[in-house]
Amino acid sequence: QEQLVESGGGLVQPGGSLRLSCVASGFTISRSAMSWYRQAPGNERELVATITILGSRTSYADSVKGRFTISRDNAKNTVYLRMNSLKPEDTAVYYCNGWGLWGQGTQVTVSS
């Protein structure tokens, strides 16, 4: 069964950091560009970051540039999102996307 499973979310204070992981099973992520999206309550799902198949190129939403870093380890079939200098407005459910699949999401809450 092809699936994506996210982990690493949680409650963090403003200015803190988290690293999200997305582990793929049933397919090889080396065949797909991969992305992270997020959705806050009452908002549409928005694209946060994308990484190409070999990881040579990345792109970010303006709101996270300079603070978030997307990376991939094709040998581990895993994609990561390193989030630094977190702000309350980063609070959302974060989803991994690739190969036409979505994960179940992981909640990130930034609050003091």
N, C-alpha and C positions, 0 to 999 in steps of 0.2 A: 504494500500500500504506500503510495506516494504521500508524504506529508512533511510539514514544517512545524517545528516546536520551538517556541520562544521561551526564554527564561532570563532572570537577572533583574527584573523590575522590583520596585519596592518604594518605601517612603524615605525621602532624603531631604535634608535642609537646603535652602537656597545657597548656591555656591558650591554645593557638593557634586559628587561624581557617581556615575553608575556605568557598568558595562553590560549591555544586552547581548545575548547569544541566540542564534537561530540554527538549530541542527536539522538537517534534511535527512530523510530516509526514503528508500524506495526509488531514488533517482540520484544522479550525480550533479552537484551544483556547478561543476566545471562546464556544463553545457548551457548555462544560463547566466545572464546578468541578474543581479539580485538587488532588492531595494528594501528600505524600511519606510513604513508609513506610520502615521499616528492619527488618532481621533479623540478629540476632547468632547465632553458632553455638550450636546446641542450644536456641534460643528460637523462639517463634512470631513471625511478622511482625507488627509493631505500627505503628499510625498515629502519625506524628510531627506533621504539620501539614496543614491544609487551607485553601484560599483559594477564595472564591466567584467567579462568572464575571467580575464587574467589579472584583474585588479589594477590594470594600468591607468584607468581613468575613474574618477569619482566626481559626483556632483551633489550639491546640497541646496536645500531651501535657504533663502536669504536669512531667515530667522535663526538658523543654527550654524551658519558658516563661522568657522574659527573656534567653535565650541564642541562640535560633534565630529567624530571620525568613523567612517565605515571601512571595514576591512573584511578579508575573507581568507580562509584556510581551506583550499580545495581538498587537501589530503585528509582533513578532518570533516569535510562536508559541512562546514560551519561558516556562518557569516556573523560578524560582530558589529555593534554600534557602541562606541565609546562616547559617553556624554559627560562633558565637563562644564563647570560654571552654570549649573542648572538653575533655572528660574521657575517661579510658580506657573508661568504660562507654558512651560514644557509639560505640565501635568496632562496626561492622556494615556490611552491604551495604545501601545506600540505593536505594530504588526510587521511581520516579515513576509516578503512577496518574491516569488520567482517561479519559473517553469509553469506559470499559470496557476500557481497554488498560493493560498493564504494560510498563515498560522492562526492559532486561536487567540493570540495577543497576550501581552504582559503589561500589567498596570504600573505606570510610573507616576508617583505623587511627590510633588516638590512643595514642601510646606514647613514652616517653623512651628 
